[in-house]
Structures are given as C-alpha cells and as structure tokens.
C-alpha cells in the first residue's frame, strides 16, 4: 500500500500529475486513482488505499472547493483529518472549504512544476514529516508587506500600525501643548490688575496718532489756502478754527 494518498478533482488531473511525479521522485510511495485497473472496483480500491495511507493530501482548486463538484475530495480529506494525517496543497487562488481552514496547506498556485521550487520543497517536507510521524515544519513567513506603490522590507503590518499610532499620538500631544500654552497666556493677561499707569500708557498709544493726523491735516490745509489751491469755504472754516 502507498504511503501518500492524493485526493483531487478529476478535472485537475493534468495539474496534479507533476505533483505526484515530484513526490515519487523524492522517494515517496504515492497513490492516486489514475492507477486503478479497469477491472478493479474503484470505490473499494479508494477505501483500501485511504485506510492504509500515512498521509492524505487534499488538492484545493476552483473545482475541488465547490461543495457539489468537490464532494469526494472533501470526504476523503475528512478521513485524513479524522486520522490526524492531513495535508493540503492549493493550486488555485482559493480558500479551503469550510471545516478545512485549520489544516496547513502549501500554496502552489504560482508553481511552475519544478521540484527545486522552495514552495514545493516545503510541501515535500510536510508530507515526509507526516509519513514519518515527525513534527511538521512551519512555513517561513514573509518579512515584508507590499502594496501598489509601497514596499516595506523587513516590516510587519503590526509594526506599521504601531508606528502610525505613535505618530498620531505625538501630533495630538504637540497640539494639546500649544493650545494649553495659548490658554495660559490669555488667562495671565486677563488676571493682571488694572492701574492708572496702564490706562495712561494705553491712552497715549491711541491719542498720539490721532493728534498727529489732525496736525498734519491742518498744516496741509493752511498751505493749500495760502497758495490759493483750496476752496474758499474750506479756507474760511479753517481760518475760523485757527483764529487767522
């Protein structure tokens, strides 16, 4: 009996074949239903191989995650879960069906079929560990986040969120400090006691400019009247004020 049972949708056979071949080339005894002889009861053969397998690999694709088309794949994957020997691989950008999300899967959606691909090598390591009943290796997690126009090497989203939050807090603290200082200055000015000297200073500051303007107007008016450049009525009013 084979060590590895491949559960897949028949419509995905051409894409599953390289996966099976690479596992076999790595020394694993792999079974999938392409090896069933015409005279053999395929249901009985599948049940026998599924019961004897040391690892059950579910291949998730657009067809196999469909609850109608992929019913057999899900049932076989359930047997693998019940025996605690499940593994999974994704060949399309799909999520595992409901009930299978906790099983670690290898993401081979962009896999070209090469055995040296690090993604396949990790998947191979997982299958070998399950067959040997060894601890399953953990998939390496990406250390960068990329979005259109953004590349942050060696930064996790958690760190980004913390840094953004810290920047916002610092800006709010600076704003609060400025507002507090402004309020203190206003309160200090209002709390200063009123004195005659303060009143005189403010009065001079207002009256002196007004006096200067009036003197300037009278001087210019007298000059215009003396030169005959001002209206007679204006000159008469000006003379009555100045006593000329």
C-alpha positions as CSV (number, residue, x, y, z in Angstrom):
1,X,0.0,0.0,0.0
2,X,1.1,3.5,-0.7
3,X,2.2,6.0,2.0
4,X,0.6,9.1,0.4
5,X,-3.0,9.3,-0.8
6,X,-3.7,12.2,-3.3
7,X,-7.3,13.4,-3.2
8,X,-8.1,15.6,-6.2
9,X,-10.8,16.5,-8.7
10,X,-10.6,14.6,-11.9
11,X,-10.7,17.8,-14.0
12,X,-7.4,18.8,-12.4
13,X,-5.5,15.6,-13.3
14,X,-3.1,17.4,-15.7
15,X,-2.0,19.8,-13.0
16,X,-1.8,17.2,-10.3
17,X,0.3,14.8,-12.3
18,X,3.6,16.8,-11.9
19,X,2.9,17.0,-8.2
20,X,2.6,13.2,-8.0
21,X,5.7,12.7,-10.1
22,X,7.9,15.0,-8.0
23,X,6.7,13.3,-4.8
24,X,7.6,9.9,-6.2
25,X,11.0,11.2,-7.4
26,X,11.6,12.3,-3.8
27,X,11.2,8.6,-2.8
28,X,7.6,8.7,-1.6
29,X,5.2,5.9,-2.4
30,X,2.2,7.9,-3.8
31,X,-1.2,6.6,-4.9
32,X,-3.9,8.4,-6.9
33,X,-6.8,7.0,-8.8
34,X,-5.1,7.1,-12.2
35,X,-3.6,3.7,-11.2
36,X,-6.8,1.9,-10.8
37,X,-7.2,-1.0,-13.1
38,X,-10.3,-1.2,-15.3
39,X,-11.4,-4.5,-13.7
40,X,-11.0,-3.1,-10.1
41,X,-13.8,-1.7,-8.1
42,X,-12.7,1.9,-7.8
43,X,-14.8,2.5,-4.6
44,X,-13.3,-0.5,-2.9
45,X,-9.8,0.4,-4.0
46,X,-10.1,4.0,-2.9
47,X,-11.4,2.9,0.5
48,X,-8.5,0.4,0.9
49,X,-5.8,2.9,-0.1
50,X,-7.3,5.7,2.0
51,X,-7.4,3.4,5.1
52,X,-3.7,2.4,4.6
53,X,-2.2,5.8,3.8
54,X,0.1,7.5,6.2
55,X,-0.7,10.9,4.7
56,X,-3.8,12.2,2.9
57,X,-3.1,15.2,0.6
58,X,-6.1,17.3,-0.5
59,X,-5.6,19.3,-3.6
60,X,-7.6,22.5,-3.4
61,X,-8.7,24.1,-6.7
62,X,-11.6,26.0,-8.0
63,X,-13.4,22.8,-8.8
64,X,-12.5,20.8,-5.7
65,X,-13.6,23.5,-3.2
66,X,-17.1,23.5,-4.8
67,X,-19.4,21.7,-2.5
68,X,-21.1,19.8,-5.4
69,X,-18.1,19.1,-7.7
70,X,-15.6,18.5,-4.9
71,X,-17.7,16.4,-2.6
72,X,-15.5,13.4,-2.9
73,X,-12.3,15.4,-2.3
74,X,-13.8,16.9,0.9
75,X,-15.0,13.4,2.1
76,X,-11.5,12.0,1.6
77,X,-9.9,15.0,3.3
78,X,-12.2,14.4,6.2
79,X,-10.8,10.9,6.6
80,X,-7.3,12.4,6.7
81,X,-8.4,14.8,9.4
82,X,-10.1,12.1,11.4
83,X,-6.9,10.0,11.4
84,X,-4.8,13.1,12.1
85,X,-2.7,12.7,8.9
86,X,-4.0,15.5,6.8
87,X,-2.0,17.7,4.4
88,X,-3.2,20.0,1.6
89,X,-1.9,22.0,-1.4
90,X,-3.5,24.9,-3.2
91,X,-3.2,25.1,-7.0
92,X,-5.7,27.9,-7.5
93,X,-6.2,31.2,-5.5
94,X,-9.0,29.8,-3.4
95,X,-9.7,29.3,0.3
96,X,-10.1,25.8,1.7
97,X,-13.7,24.7,2.1
98,X,-15.5,25.3,5.4
99,X,-14.1,22.9,8.0
100,X,-10.6,22.6,6.5
101,X,-9.2,26.0,7.2
102,X,-7.1,24.8,10.2
103,X,-5.1,22.3,8.1
104,X,-1.9,23.8,6.9
105,X,-1.7,23.9,3.1
106,X,1.2,24.6,0.7
107,X,0.5,27.5,-1.7
108,X,1.5,26.3,-5.1
109,X,-0.9,28.5,-7.1
110,X,2.0,30.1,-8.9
111,X,4.1,26.9,-9.0
112,X,5.7,26.1,-12.4
113,X,6.1,22.4,-11.6
114,X,9.8,22.4,-10.7
115,X,11.0,20.2,-7.9
116,X,13.5,22.8,-6.8
117,X,10.9,25.4,-6.1
118,X,11.1,26.4,-2.4
119,X,7.4,26.2,-2.1
120,X,7.3,22.6,-3.3
121,X,10.3,21.7,-1.1
122,X,8.4,22.9,1.9
123,X,5.3,20.9,0.9
124,X,7.5,17.9,0.4
125,X,9.0,18.4,3.9
126,X,5.5,18.5,5.4
127,X,4.4,15.3,3.6
128,X,7.6,13.5,4.6
129,X,7.2,14.5,8.3
130,X,3.6,13.2,8.3
131,X,4.6,9.9,6.8
132,X,7.4,9.5,9.3
133,X,5.2,10.8,12.2
134,X,7.6,13.6,12.8
135,X,6.8,17.3,13.8
136,X,5.6,19.2,10.8
137,X,7.9,22.0,9.7
138,X,6.5,25.5,9.9
139,X,6.2,27.5,6.7
140,X,8.5,30.6,6.5
141,X,6.5,33.7,7.0
142,X,7.2,36.8,4.7
143,X,9.0,39.6,6.5
144,X,7.7,42.4,4.2
145,X,4.5,43.9,3.2
146,X,3.9,45.1,-0.4
147,X,1.1,47.2,-1.8
148,X,0.9,49.2,-5.1
149,X,3.5,51.9,-4.8
150,X,4.7,50.7,-1.4
151,X,7.4,48.3,-0.4
152,X,8.4,48.0,3.3
153,X,11.3,45.4,3.6
154,X,11.6,43.7,7.0
155,X,8.5,45.5,8.4
156,X,5.4,43.6,9.6
157,X,1.9,45.2,9.4
158,X,1.8,45.1,13.2
159,X,4.9,47.3,13.4
160,X,3.4,49.6,10.8
161,X,0.3,50.0,12.8
162,X,2.3,50.8,16.0
163,X,4.4,53.4,14.2
164,X,1.4,55.1,12.7
165,X,-0.4,55.1,16.0
166,X,2.7,56.6,17.8
167,X,2.9,59.3,15.2
168,X,-0.7,60.2,15.6
169,X,-0.3,60.3,19.4
170,X,2.8,62.6,19.2
171,X,1.0,65.0,16.9
172,X,-2.0,65.1,19.3
173,X,0.3,65.8,22.2
174,X,2.0,68.7,20.5
175,X,-1.4,70.2,19.5
176,X,-2.6,69.9,23.1
177,X,0.6,71.6,24.4
178,X,0.3,74.6,22.0
179,X,-3.4,75.0,22.9
180,X,-2.6,74.9,26.7
181,X,0.1,77.5,26.3
182,X,-2.2,79.8,24.5
183,X,-4.9,79.5,27.2
184,X,-2.3,80.2,29.9
185,X,-1.1,83.4,28.2
186,X,-4.7,84.6,27.7
187,X,-5.5,83.9,31.4
188,X,-2.4,85.7,32.6
189,X,-3.2,88.8,30.6
190,X,-6.8,88.9,32.0
191,X,-5.6,88.3,35.6
192,X,-3.2,91.3,35.6
193,X,-4.5,94.1,37.9
194,X,-5.7,97.4,36.2
195,X,-3.6,100.5,37.2
196,X,-3.6,104.3,36.2
197,X,-0.2,104.0,34.6
198,X,-1.5,101.2,32.4
199,X,-4.5,103.3,31.4
200,X,-2.3,106.3,30.6
201,X,0.0,104.2,28.5
202,X,-2.9,102.8,26.5
203,X,-4.5,106.2,26.2
204,X,-1.3,107.8,24.9
205,X,-0.9,105.0,22.4
206,X,-4.3,105.8,21.0
207,X,-4.5,109.6,21.3
208,X,-1.0,110.5,20.0
209,X,-1.5,109.1,16.5
210,X,-4.9,110.9,16.2
211,X,-3.3,114.3,17.2
212,X,-0.5,113.7,14.7
213,X,-3.1,113.1,12.0
214,X,-5.1,116.3,12.9
215,X,-1.9,118.5,12.9
216,X,-0.9,117.1,9.6
217,X,-4.3,117.9,8.1
218,X,-4.3,121.5,9.4
219,X,-0.8,122.1,8.2
220,X,-1.6,120.9,4.7
221,X,-4.9,122.8,4.7
222,X,-3.1,126.1,5.7
223,X,-0.5,125.6,3.0
224,X,-3.2,125.0,0.3
225,X,-5.1,128.1,1.4
226,X,-2.0,130.3,1.3
227,X,-1.2,129.1,-2.2
228,X,-4.8,129.5,-3.3
229,X,-5.3,125.9,-4.1
230,X,-8.1,125.2,-1.6
231,X,-11.8,126.1,-1.9
232,X,-12.7,129.4,-0.2
233,X,-15.4,127.8,2.1
234,X,-12.8,125.4,3.4
235,X,-10.3,128.2,4.0
236,X,-12.9,130.2,5.9
237,X,-13.7,127.3,8.2
238,X,-10.0,126.6,8.7
239,X,-9.3,130.3,9.5
240,X,-12.2,130.4,12.0
241,X,-10.7,127.4,13.8
242,X,-7.1,128.6,13.8
243,X,-8.1,132.3,14.5
244,X,-6.5,133.8,11.4
